Amino acid sequence: MPSVLITGANGFIGSHLCDAFHERGYEVYALVRTTSNLKFLRHSQARLVYGDLKEIDSISLPELVDVIVHAAARVSDNASMEECRSDILEITMKLCEWALQHCRRLKRFVYISSALTLGYCSDHISEQNPGHSADYVPYNYMKKRTENVLRDTYAKRGLPLVIMRPGDVYGPRDRTSCELMLKAAERNQLIIVGRGDKTFGFCYPANLCQAVLAAVQTERAVGQAYTVTNSVLPTWRQFFSALREAVGKPQRIYIPVPLAIGVGLFMGVLKRLIPGFSPSLNYYRLRRITCQTTYDISKTIAELGYRPDDDFSAQVRATIEWYQNERKEPER
């Protein structure tokens, strides 16, 4: 039985990866911290490994693994540069060094990055056709820097690296975005800005898992980077409207862009003045939902045989069903 170590296994993407690899016949080792919420792993067959990558020498990590999928990272567009350096770049380098020293049969080191390393606010974005830089956000900057360091390690030390760049990953278990947006919709807060007619790089988690599994099984994937989104993409208005209608609160009035920008600037000032304040709206988020952004996934299709599920309606229904069940179940 092949084996895989998945970091950030209790999170949104990590828990989906645990399920996908188990279904494919892998023995799954799930790295979680002792303080982690394990609700998404309560039905998982994964073997839990407790520890913090910041203190990797104190963790009893399994050395005889065939694959490492590194999904652990701080995920926040409000995090500082130092927080992102510590919780993205530094933990990845520690895991990479450990893998090179201890994992003798390692065949893949899969790094879950972000399509935003290629930029945004443009169509058909790829390495050859980058979008506008999003590096002013520390999360995006550190994801790109981590990719570069890993590629250098691949070239110089033979790390069997594959970089996966998902677009906007939304779906069941998404507490970072979908849960907050649905709660806002239930409070009847306005979430559609402007016309909402811009397309975005929506990626359903099952599609990302499909691409990761294909990359693990494809020899030519080593040393490559792949962008992953659905192939048929919704607009922000379609996405937000589907969430609001699901909770019985359709939005009749849309927020004018200038007003939203004013609110975002005001919250930016509050963030500077009030320690620990995390604004619900900022310049980056406004740009994301008011500019056209699509990614070129032709390489992923051609080299990995990627065939995304594009049933957006079913994907939204699954997300809503998860949200409704989540509210009924106690935390564990």
Stockholm file with secondary structure:
# STOCKHOLM 1.0

chainA/1-332         MPSVLITGANGFIGSHLCDAFHERGYEVYALVRTTSNLKFLRHSQARLVYGDLKEIDSISLPELVDVIVHAAARVSDNASMEECRSDILEITMKLCEWALQHCRRLKRFVYISSALTLGYCSDHISEQNPGHSADYVPYNYMKKRTENVLRDTYAKRGLPLVIMRPGDVYGPRDRTSCELMLKAAERNQLIIVGRGDKTFGFCYPANLCQAVLAAVQTERAVGQAYTVTNSVLPTWRQFFSALREAVGKPQRIYIPVPLAIGVGLFMGVLKRLIPGFSPSLNYYRLRRITCQTTYDISKTIAELGYRPDDDFSAQVRATIEWYQNERKEPER
#=GR chainA/1-332 SS CCEEEEETTTSHHHHHHHHHHHHTTCEEEEEECTTCCCGGGTTCCCEEEECCGGGGGGSCCCSSCSEEEECCCCCCTTCCHHHHIIIIIIHHHHHHHHHHHHCTTCCEEEEECCGGGGCBSSSSBCSSSCCBCCTTSHHHHHHHHHHHHHHHHHHHHCCCEEEEEECEECSTTCTTTHHHHHHHHHTTCCCCBTTCCCBCCEECHHHHHHHHHHHHHCGGGTTEEEEECCSSCCBHHHHHHHHHHHTTCCCCSCBCHHHHHHHHHHHHHHHHHSTTCCCSCCHHHHHHHHSCCCBCCHHHHHHHCCCCCCCHHHHHHHHHHHHHHHHHSCCC
#=GC SS_cons         CCEEEEETTTSHHHHHHHHHHHHTTCEEEEEECTTCCCGGGTTCCCEEEECCGGGGGGSCCCSSCSEEEECCCCCCTTCCHHHHIIIIIIHHHHHHHHHHHHCTTCCEEEEECCGGGGCBSSSSBCSSSCCBCCTTSHHHHHHHHHHHHHHHHHHHHCCCEEEEEECEECSTTCTTTHHHHHHHHHTTCCCCBTTCCCBCCEECHHHHHHHHHHHHHCGGGTTEEEEECCSSCCBHHHHHHHHHHHTTCCCCSCBCHHHHHHHHHHHHHHHHHSTTCCCSCCHHHHHHHHSCCCBCCHHHHHHHCCCCCCCHHHHHHHHHHHHHHHHHSCCC
//
